[in-house]
Structure formats: C-alpha cells, structure tokens
Amino acid sequence: MKSKIDKAIEYYIFKSEEIINFINSNSNLTVEQIIEKGEELAVLESKITALEVAKVS
C-alpha cells in the first residue's frame, strides 16, 4: 500500500504534467499565462521536492 506521501507525490507530478501539456499544446498563450503557469509549476516542484525529502527522512 502506498503511503500518503507517495500519493501526494503522484498527484503533484500529475498536476505538473497537466500544466506542461497545457503549455506545450497551446501556441497562442499570453505572456501572463506563461508566467502564471510557470509559477504554478515552481510551486508544484517545490512541493514534490519537499515530499521526497520527507520520504527519505
């Protein structure tokens, strides 16, 4: 059975991939949209990193 940390990591990776796919599939994004999605990705990556560190500890 997966731990809560593993489930959270999977969820955040899924959400990151969703954002990356959204960015890659749209050729008419505004600068604001690109910045917003980049910020969302940065937050998700930070959460993933923190959870991976917590998992190892």
C-alpha positions as CSV (number, residue, x, y, z in Angstrom):
1,M,0.0,0.0,0.0
2,K,1.2,3.5,-0.9
3,S,1.9,6.0,1.8
4,K,0.2,9.4,1.9
5,I,3.5,10.9,0.9
6,D,3.7,8.7,-2.2
7,K,0.1,9.5,-3.1
8,A,0.8,13.2,-2.8
9,I,3.9,13.0,-4.9
10,E,2.0,11.2,-7.6
11,Y,-0.7,13.8,-7.5
12,Y,1.7,16.7,-7.8
13,I,3.6,15.0,-10.6
14,F,0.3,14.5,-12.4
15,K,-0.7,18.2,-11.9
16,S,2.8,19.3,-13.2
17,E,2.4,17.1,-16.3
18,E,-1.0,18.6,-16.9
19,I,0.4,22.1,-16.8
20,I,3.3,21.2,-19.1
21,N,0.9,19.5,-21.6
22,F,-1.3,22.6,-21.5
23,I,1.6,24.9,-22.2
24,N,3.0,22.7,-25.0
25,S,-0.4,22.2,-26.7
26,N,-1.2,25.9,-26.9
27,S,0.6,28.1,-29.4
28,N,-1.3,31.3,-28.5
29,L,-0.6,31.8,-24.8
30,T,-0.2,35.3,-23.5
31,V,2.9,36.3,-21.5
32,E,0.8,36.5,-18.4
33,Q,-0.5,32.9,-18.9
34,I,3.0,31.6,-19.4
35,I,4.2,33.3,-16.3
36,E,1.2,32.1,-14.3
37,K,1.7,28.5,-15.4
38,G,5.5,28.8,-14.7
39,E,4.7,30.0,-11.2
40,E,2.3,27.1,-10.7
41,L,4.9,24.7,-11.9
42,A,7.5,26.1,-9.5
43,V,5.2,25.7,-6.5
44,L,4.4,22.1,-7.5
45,E,8.1,21.3,-8.0
46,S,8.8,22.7,-4.5
47,K,6.1,20.5,-3.0
48,I,7.4,17.5,-4.8
49,T,10.9,18.1,-3.6
50,A,9.8,18.7,0.0
51,L,7.8,15.5,0.0
52,E,10.7,13.5,-1.5
53,V,12.9,14.8,1.3
54,A,10.3,14.0,3.9
55,K,10.0,10.5,2.5
56,V,13.8,9.9,2.8
57,S,13.9,11.2,6.3
